[in-house]
Amino acid sequence: MKKIALLLLLLITFSSCKSSKRVATTKSKTEKIDSRSRKSDLNSSKADKVVDYALKFDGVKYKYGGTTKKGMDCSGLIVTSFNSENISLPRTTGDLSITGDWIDLKQVTKGDLLFFATQKNSRNVNHVGIVTEARNGNVEFIHASTSSGVIVSNLAEKYWYFAFVQARRVL
């Protein structure tokens, strides 16, 4: 009975931040943004810094509860990256999913959070990533997956497209 309970616990843990495959991407140059307010410039600058910090963890292996280059989980990547700009966020994916403002997927920009339900037959959020680039409907995000560690993926991938639940803006 103990072996079954342990096996069940391991299956739940490994399915919480799953990725279908690694997508090779390159860091793009910072684009000029036509802003109408200083606040928008400040948020854009912070978003660039948060994303640049998150990208430093690209390739780091997955570790449940991890927040360092020795290992990282999906919410740990978010909290650590935003913390680099003195922005405090909740530690769990569930708490992050009710933080900030809900936004339409068509409005996402760099630094916004994307939430996913990766467990079969469930719409409960259990995975999160940070938008690294959003242009012409193409949305890329960095996240920590159990199978590949910290990677950049594309929302157009079938797995992520169907797992997507919501987007939120915390900046």
Backbone torsions as a table, in degrees:
resi	resn	phi	psi	omega
1	MET	NA	-39.8	179.1
2	LYS	-64.5	-38.1	179.4
3	LYS	-65.0	-39.1	179.4
4	ILE	-66.3	-43.5	179.4
5	ALA	-62.9	-41.6	178.8
6	LEU	-65.2	-43.2	178.6
7	LEU	-62.5	-42.2	178.3
8	LEU	-63.2	-42.8	178.0
9	LEU	-62.3	-42.5	178.6
10	LEU	-64.6	-41.5	178.9
11	LEU	-62.6	-42.0	179.0
12	ILE	-64.7	-43.4	-179.1
13	THR	-62.4	-45.7	-175.8
14	PHE	-75.6	-17.4	178.7
15	SER	-91.4	-3.2	-174.5
16	SER	-74.5	-29.6	-178.1
17	CYS	-135.7	63.5	-172.1
18	LYS	-94.3	143.2	175.9
19	SER	-122.5	148.9	-178.7
20	SER	-81.3	-40.2	-180.0
21	LYS	-166.3	164.4	178.8
22	ARG	-86.6	135.6	177.9
23	VAL	-113.9	123.0	179.8
24	ALA	-78.0	127.2	177.4
25	THR	-136.9	162.1	175.9
26	THR	-118.7	151.1	178.0
27	LYS	-71.8	128.8	179.6
28	SER	-91.6	157.8	176.6
29	LYS	-68.7	149.3	178.4
30	THR	-63.3	129.7	-179.2
31	GLU	-85.8	150.7	173.6
32	LYS	-73.6	135.5	-178.5
33	ILE	-117.2	126.2	178.3
34	ASP	-81.8	95.9	-176.8
35	SER	-101.2	147.1	178.7
36	ARG	-102.1	-8.1	179.8
37	SER	-142.0	154.8	179.4
38	ARG	-65.2	-35.1	179.1
39	LYS	-60.4	-41.7	178.6
40	SER	-62.3	-42.7	177.2
41	ASP	-61.2	-43.6	-178.9
42	LEU	-63.2	-45.3	179.1
43	ASN	-64.7	-38.9	178.2
44	SER	-64.0	-43.1	178.8
45	SER	-63.1	-42.7	178.5
46	LYS	-64.5	-42.0	179.6
47	ALA	-60.9	-43.1	177.7
48	ASP	-59.1	-44.4	-178.5
49	LYS	-67.2	-41.0	178.9
50	VAL	-62.9	-46.9	-179.3
51	VAL	-65.5	-43.4	178.0
52	ASP	-59.1	-39.9	179.0
53	TYR	-66.6	-43.5	179.2
54	ALA	-60.8	-38.9	-178.9
55	LEU	-65.3	-19.5	176.2
56	LYS	-65.9	-18.7	-179.4
57	PHE	-94.5	1.0	179.9
58	ASP	-53.6	127.0	179.7
59	GLY	93.4	-10.1	178.4
60	VAL	-67.7	138.2	-177.5
61	LYS	-69.1	158.4	178.2
62	TYR	-77.1	136.2	172.9
63	LYS	-145.5	120.4	179.8
64	TYR	-57.4	125.3	-180.0
65	GLY	82.4	0.5	-175.6
66	GLY	-77.0	147.6	178.7
67	THR	-140.3	18.5	-177.3
68	THR	-131.9	178.6	178.0
69	LYS	-69.2	-10.8	176.1
70	LYS	-77.7	-20.3	-179.9
71	GLY	171.1	146.4	-173.0
72	MET	-145.8	141.0	169.9
73	ASP	-109.3	174.5	-170.7
74	CYS	-62.9	-47.5	-179.3
75	SER	-73.0	-28.8	176.2
76	GLY	-63.2	-38.3	177.4
77	LEU	-62.8	-42.7	-179.6
78	ILE	-64.6	-53.3	-176.6
79	VAL	-61.0	-44.9	-179.3
80	THR	-64.2	-42.7	-178.3
81	SER	-66.5	-45.0	179.0
82	PHE	-70.8	-32.9	178.1
83	ASN	-63.3	-27.3	178.8
84	SER	-63.1	-20.5	177.4
85	GLU	-110.6	22.9	179.5
86	ASN	56.9	37.9	175.7
87	ILE	-111.2	112.6	-178.3
88	SER	-85.7	130.8	178.0
89	LEU	-131.2	157.8	176.4
90	PRO	-62.8	155.1	-174.0
91	ARG	-82.7	-27.0	-174.4
92	THR	-97.9	153.8	178.5
93	THR	-61.6	-40.5	179.2
94	GLY	-60.5	-43.6	179.1
95	ASP	-70.7	-36.3	177.4
96	LEU	-62.9	-33.4	-175.3
97	SER	-69.8	-7.9	176.3
98	ILE	-119.5	14.2	179.2
99	THR	-100.1	144.3	178.3
100	GLY	78.3	-160.6	-176.3
101	ASP	-111.1	135.7	174.6
102	TRP	-66.1	137.4	176.2
103	ILE	-133.4	153.5	176.6
104	ASP	-70.5	144.8	-179.3
105	LEU	-56.0	-32.8	179.9
106	LYS	-68.8	-15.5	-177.7
107	GLN	-101.9	1.8	-176.0
108	VAL	-65.8	145.0	175.9
109	THR	-134.6	173.0	179.2
110	LYS	-52.1	132.6	178.4
111	GLY	95.6	-11.9	177.5
112	ASP	-74.6	159.5	-179.1
113	LEU	-102.7	138.8	175.7
114	LEU	-113.5	136.2	-178.2
115	PHE	-118.3	143.7	-174.3
116	PHE	-133.7	154.1	170.7
117	ALA	-114.5	106.3	-174.1
118	THR	-100.9	-4.2	178.0
119	GLN	-84.9	138.1	-176.7
120	LYS	-58.8	137.5	178.4
121	ASN	58.2	33.4	178.7
122	SER	-138.0	143.6	173.9
123	ARG	-111.5	15.5	177.5
124	ASN	-79.2	127.5	-179.0
125	VAL	-64.2	129.4	177.1
126	ASN	-143.5	11.2	-179.4
127	HIS	-150.7	146.0	-176.9
128	VAL	-142.9	150.1	176.1
129	GLY	-145.1	165.6	179.0
130	ILE	-108.0	131.1	177.4
131	VAL	-65.9	125.3	177.7
132	THR	-99.5	-25.5	-179.4
133	GLU	-160.1	137.3	176.6
134	ALA	-141.8	105.5	-179.6
135	ARG	-139.5	132.3	174.8
136	ASN	49.7	42.9	179.1
137	GLY	79.1	-2.5	178.2
138	ASN	-94.2	114.9	-177.0
139	VAL	-116.4	121.3	175.3
140	GLU	-110.9	148.0	-178.3
141	PHE	-146.7	151.6	177.1
142	ILE	-104.3	139.8	-177.5
143	HIS	-158.9	168.5	177.7
144	ALA	-109.5	113.4	179.8
145	SER	-101.8	150.1	-178.8
146	THR	-65.6	-31.1	-175.6
147	SER	-85.6	-31.5	-174.0
148	SER	-124.2	-0.8	-177.1
149	GLY	76.2	-152.3	-177.2
150	VAL	-78.3	120.9	-177.6
151	ILE	-143.0	164.7	172.0
152	VAL	-103.8	129.2	179.6
153	SER	-124.5	171.0	-179.4
154	ASN	-117.0	134.6	-179.4
155	LEU	-64.9	-17.9	178.7
156	ALA	-74.4	-14.8	175.8
157	GLU	-62.4	136.7	-175.1
158	LYS	-52.6	-45.9	-178.2
159	TYR	-57.4	-50.3	-176.5
160	TRP	-73.0	-34.8	178.9
161	TYR	-59.2	-46.4	-177.9
162	PHE	-79.3	-21.8	179.1
163	ALA	-85.9	-15.5	-176.4
164	PHE	-60.3	136.2	179.4
165	VAL	-117.1	-50.3	-176.5
166	GLN	-160.4	164.7	173.6
167	ALA	-123.9	144.6	-180.0
168	ARG	-137.5	147.7	178.4
169	ARG	-111.3	123.8	179.4
170	VAL	-109.9	-9.5	178.4
171	LEU	-96.2	NA	NA
